[in-house]
Structures are given as C-alpha cells and as structure tokens.
Amino acid sequence: MRFIAPLAALAVAAVAVPAVIAQSPGLPGAKDKSRVAAGTYAADPGHTLVVWEVDHFGFSRYSGIFGDVTGTLVIDPANPAASKVEVTIPVAKVTTASSGLTGHLLRAGKDGGKPDFFGAAPADAKFVSTRVVLDDDGDEATVTGNLTLNGVTRPVTLDVDFHGAGTNPYNKKATVGFEAEGKIRRSDFGIAYGIPAVSDEVELEIHAAFERQ
C-alpha cells in the first residue's frame, strides 16, 4: 500500500505536465533585438556558466564547468558598440564529471611547490571587455577584453551570439541572453601541467543570462 501514493502522484504529474506545456503561450525569451531594453544588467549566476574543453592524450575531449558567474552588462540598443561587460568567475567552484579530476585541479602543490593546475585556494578569474564590434545584422559580435586568470592578465577575443530577450516570468525582470565561444592557451596563464598530452589550447563555451537592475 505504501507504493500507491507515490505511483498516483507520478500518474497525476504525467498528465498535468503536458497539459501545462500545451497551455503555455510560448517561451518568455525570443531572438528579437527589439526586445532588448537599455540599461545596466547583472549576470544571473544560476543560469550563467563557462564550459571549458581540452584534448586528453589525443583520445578524447574532456570538459568542465565554472558556474556561479557574477558581473554586469551595460547595453544600449541605440549604440550597441558601446556595450560593456565585466564578469567574475569563481575558479574555486570548478567542477568536472570526475571527483578525482576536480580534486586534482584544486590540489595544493606538493611539499609547498607550485600546484599542477589552480591550487587549493585559487583567486577568481575576471573578464573585462575593451571593445565590441557588431556584424551587419546586429545579432553577432566580436568582443575583445582582458582575462585575468591565475594572477595573469591576457587579451582574449570572444565570438558572441545574441540568444534571446524578454521578461523573466518569475521575477518580472527584463532579461537578455548570449552564447559565446573563444580559445585560450593555458600556458599563457602559467598553467602548463601535462602539455602536450593534455592540450595547451582550451576551448571556451559561455552561456550567459543578464537581468536588468
């Protein structure tokens, strides 16, 4: 008898969820530039992340995630080239599919030596844009800025796509979203462990949502 209630709940959910979806008028966000409102936005840390990927031994690609990203975006649809973005990435919260590898990334150096990767108490990474160049359609941009990682600052270029804009139905805030891709060489930031067996080149894939303040 104790299984009847959970099974009944699942049956109700199976019926209710499709019904709710069927009644939905559509997604709150859409790839429509006219929906973008001028102002200062804050990164939504629960829905903004940086995915990194390296080549492992030439056998496979391996990736991890930096989440809980914070920061600001200043944007004006009338002058999008003047947009500015500044984000902080908590390196200490890096995660991978392997607890062992995550531990290695955050492991202190042996006998007081330099860590293989980030170390036990890594400083946050930070990206500050310096230039934004839009394409003719206005929904893609090349964003150049300075990335500070592991105590080293280097210029980085990101290819950014406008994903969508609208109003968040839960908090009623105007929201804009973007996707971006870029590449860095980790040795440029003093992280050279395992090269070339683990690639020096790191591919970055960024998914970001910003809410107007």
N, C-alpha and C positions, 0 to 999 in steps of 0.2 A: 504493500500500500504506500510505503514512503516514496516510491518512484512515480506515483501517479501525478502528484502536484508538479514536479519539475517537467514531466512529459507534457502535461497540459499547458504549462507556461510556454514551452517551446512551440507547441502547436499554435497557440494564440499569436506568438511572435512571427511565426512563419506566414500567418495570414495578414497580420497588421502591418508588417514592414513593407511588403509590396503595395499595400493599399496606400500607405503614406507616400511612397515614392510616386505612385500613379497620380496622387493629388498634387504633387509638387509642381509649381508653375515654371520651374527651371532653376538653373544654377544662379546664385546671387552674383557671381562674377562673370564677366564676359570680355573677350578681347576686342574692346571698343574704346578707342582713345578718348572719345568724348565723355566717357565716364570718369576720367582722371581729374580730380579736383586739386587745385593748387594748395600748397601748404607744407607743413613740417610733419613728417610721419615717423613713427617709431617701429622698429622691427618687432614682429610678433615672434617671440622666442620659441613658442610651442610649434610654430609652423615655418621656421626658417632653419635651414641646415646646409652644411658644406660636406659634400661627399668627395673623398679623395681615393685615387686608384693608382696602383703601381703594378709593374710586371714582376712576377715572382719566379725566378730561375728560368724564365722563358717557357714555363709550363702552363702558367695561368695568370689571370689578372686577379688582384686582391684589393678590396676596398674597405674603408672605414668611414666613420661619420663624426663630424663635430656638430653638436646641437646647442640649444640654449643661446643662440646668437642674439646679441643686442646691438642697438645702434639707431641712427637716424637717417632719414632721406628727406632732402628738401627738393621740391619739384614744382615747376610752373609750366603748365601745358603751353603757355604763350611763349616761353623761352626755355624749352627742354634742354638745350645745350648748357644752360647754367645750373643744371641739376647737380646736387652734391650728395654723396653717400659716405657714411662713416660707420663701420661696424666693428664690434669686438667679439672675438671668437675664443671661448674658454677651452684652451688646449687640454687642460687637466680633465675635461669631461669626454675626451676622445673615447670612442667605443668601436669594437670590431665584433665579428661573429665568433671570435675565439678569445676566451678569458685569458688564456696564456699569452697570446699576442698583445692584447690590451695591456696586460701586466708588464710585458717587455717594453712597450712604448713608454710606460711611465716608471720604469725601474731606475733606481739610482745607479750611478756609476760604481763599478767595483772598486773597493778599497779607496774610496774618495775620488776616483777618477771621473772622467767625463762620461755621461750617460750615452748609451748607444743611440737613443732617439731623443725624446723630450725630457726625460728625467722625472723625478718624484714630485716636484713642485714647479711645473712649467708656468711661465708668465703667459697671460692671454695674448693671442695674436690680434693684430689690428690692421684693418684696411681703410685707407682714406683716399677718396678719389681726387684726381687733379685735373681730369679732362673728360668730357663726354662728347662724342661725335655720333650723331644720328644718321641713319640711312635715309633715302628719299621718301620712304613710306612712313617713317617716324615710329615704327614699332620694333626696330632693332637698333642697337647702339654699340659702339666700341667705348668701353670705359677704362681709362688708364688711371692708375693710382699707386700708392706706396703701401706695400705689405710689410709689416713688422712681425717677424716670427723668430723665436729662439734668440731674441736680442739683436737680430739683424734686420735692416730695412732695405728692401729692393723694390724697383718698379715692377708692376705686374699689369698685364692687359687682359681684360675680360670681354668676351663677346656676349652681349646681353640681349635677351628677347623679352618683350612685354608679354606677359601671360594673361593678365586679366585685371579688371577693376570693377568695383561695385560697393555695395554696403553689406557689411557683416550682419547677418540676421540676428545674431545673438547679442552683440554689444552695440549694434547700430552705428559702428564707425566706418567711415569711408576707407576702403582697403584697396591696395594695388599689389600685384604680384609679378615677379620676374623670374626668369631662369637665366643662368649664366654659365659659361664654360671658360676655362683657362688652363694654362700649364705653368708649372714652376720647376726649377731644378733644386732639389732639396739640399744639394751640396752648397748652393749659393747662400743657404741659411745655416751652414755649419752642421748639417745632419747628413753625414756621409757613410754611416754604417752599412755594410753589406753591398756597396756598389762594386761591380755592376750586376751581381747576382740578383739583387733587388734594385730595380731601376732607379736611376737618379731622377729621371723625369717623373713628375707626379701630375696626373690629370685631375682637375678640379671641376666639379659639377655642383652648382649652387641653386638652391630653390628658396626663394625669399618672399615673404609677405610683410607688408608695411601698413600700419594703421594710422590714420590722420589724428593728430593730437588736438 
